C-alpha cells in the first residue's frame, strides 16, 4: 500500500512539472522596416518556442530563410546579402521572464512582463530586455511582444547603394499560441 502511494505521488509530481512547460512550433515573427524609399516586411510562421513557468526560462528559434517577403527579390537579398542565411541559418533568443511570479496561467487575464536574455543573430550575441504580454483566455495561453533591433548591433551590413532604401532599425513583432508540453 505504501508503494502505491509513493507511485501516485511521483506521477502527480511529474504531471505538475510537465504542466509548467509550454511550447509552440508555429510562433509568428514579423519584421517591419520603414525608410523614405521603401517599406520592408516579412513574416515567419514556423518559429519554435518553449517556456518553463517554474523557472521563467524562455527560448525562441527561427530559421532565417523561413521569412516570406512580398517580393521574391527582397527575400533573396535578405537571405544572401544581409542575414547570410547559409552561414547563419537561424536566429535564437534565450532569456528569463523577470517577473514570472506575475503569471498565473490558471486565471484568465492579461499579464505584462519583462524578458531579459540574449539574442543570437548573424553570429552576434546581444543582451536585451523586451516587454511581453501573456494573455490567458478560454482558447489558451497567448504571448506577444514588439521591440526594435538595429542591424548594426548584429553586424548586418547595409550596402551604401541602398542605405537610403533600408533602415538600420527593424521592428520585430512576435505572436505565440502556447500549448502544454506533455512529455
N, C-alpha and C positions, 0 to 999 in steps of 0.2 A: 504494500500500500504506500509506503514511504517513497519507493522508487517511482510510482505512478505520479505522485505529487511533484516530485523533482522534474520528471519529464514534462508534465503540464506547465510547470513554472518556466522551464527552459524554452518551450515552444512559444509561450506568451512573450518572453523577453526577446526572442528572435523576431517575432512578428512586430513588436513595438519598435524595435531597432530598424527593421526594414521600412516601416511606415514613416520613418523620419527622413527617408531619401526619396527624391523626386527627379524625374528626367523628362527630356523631350528630344526627339530626333528630327523635329521639323520646326525648330525655332526660326523666326523670320527676322533677318537682318536687312536693313535698308540703309543705303548711304545717299546723301544728297550734298551736292556742291554747287553753289551759285557763283557765277562770275558775270561781268558785264556782257560777255560774248555768248556764253552757253551755260545751260543747266545740265548737270550730270547727275543721273540717278541710276541706281542698280538695286536689285533685290536678290537675296539668297534665302531660300526657304528650306534649306536642308542642314542648318546648323544643329549641332548636338549640344546639350547642356545637362548638367546634373547638379543638384544641390542637396546638402545634408543639413536638415533643420537642427539637429542636435549640436553640430559643430559650427554651423554657419558657413561652411566651405561651399563655394560655388565655382563651376568651371563651364566655359564655353569653348567650342572648337568649330571653325567654319573653313571649308575648302575655298580658297580664293577663286578658283576657276568656276565655282558654282554661282557666282554673281551674274545675273542676267541683266543686260542693258537693252534699252530701246533700239539702239543702233549697234549692229554687229561689229562695226569698225571700232567703236568705243570699247567694246568687250575685248577685242583683240589687243588694242593699245593698253588697256588696263592690265591684262594678263602678261603681255610680253614686255612692255616698256616700264610700267610703274611698279606693279606688285612682283614681277618676275616669278610668276606662279610655278614655273618648273623648278626653280631654285628654292623658293619659299612657298610650298603648296598650301599651307594653312595659317590661319590667324587664331591665336589662343588667348583666352583670358582666364586667369586663375586668381580667385580672391576669397574674401571673407565678408559676410554680411556683418557690418559693425554692430548693429543694434538688433541682432537676431531675436532677442527676447521680446521685441515688439510683435513678432509674427506669431499669431495664434491661428493656425490653419484650421482649427476646429470651429472657428466663429466667422461667419460671413462679415466681410468688411474690406476696407482699403487700408493697406499698411505701407507707409513711406519709410524707406531705409536708405542707408548709405552703404556702398560696397567698395571696399578697398582691396586693390590687388595689382597684378602685373599683366599688362597686355604685351603679347609677343607677336610682332607683325614685321614682316620683311627683314627678319633676322635681328631685330632690335627689341629689347625688353624695356618697357617704360612703366613705372609705378603710376597709378592713378586712383582717384576716388570718384565714383559716379553715383548719382541719385538713382534710386529704383523704386518702383511701386509694385507691391504684390496685391492682387485682388482675389478674394475668396468669395465665390458665389455658388449658386445651385449647379452650375456647369463645371466647377472645378477650381483649380488654382492657376492663376494667370500672373505673369510678371511683365513689366515693360520698363524701359529706360530710354533716355535720349541724352546724348553727350557729344562733344566736339573733340576731334583729334586733328593734329597738324601733321601733314605729310612729312614735313621737315623733321619732326620728332622721331620718325621711324626711317629716316634716311631714304625716303622716297623722293626721287629727283623729278622735278618738273622741267622739261626742256625749255630753254629760253624762247624758242619759236612759238610755244603755246602758253607761256607764262600768263598772258592776259586772258586766256581762254579757260584756264584751270586754276581754281582757288587752292591755296595751301591748306585751308580749313575745310574739313568734311564733317557733316552732321551725321551721326550714327543713331539709328532708331532700332530697338530690339523689342520684339513681342514674342512671348512664350506661353504656351498652354502646357502646364506640367502634369505628369501622371505619376502615381506612386511607383516606386521601383520595387518590384517584387522579385527577389532572388530565388 
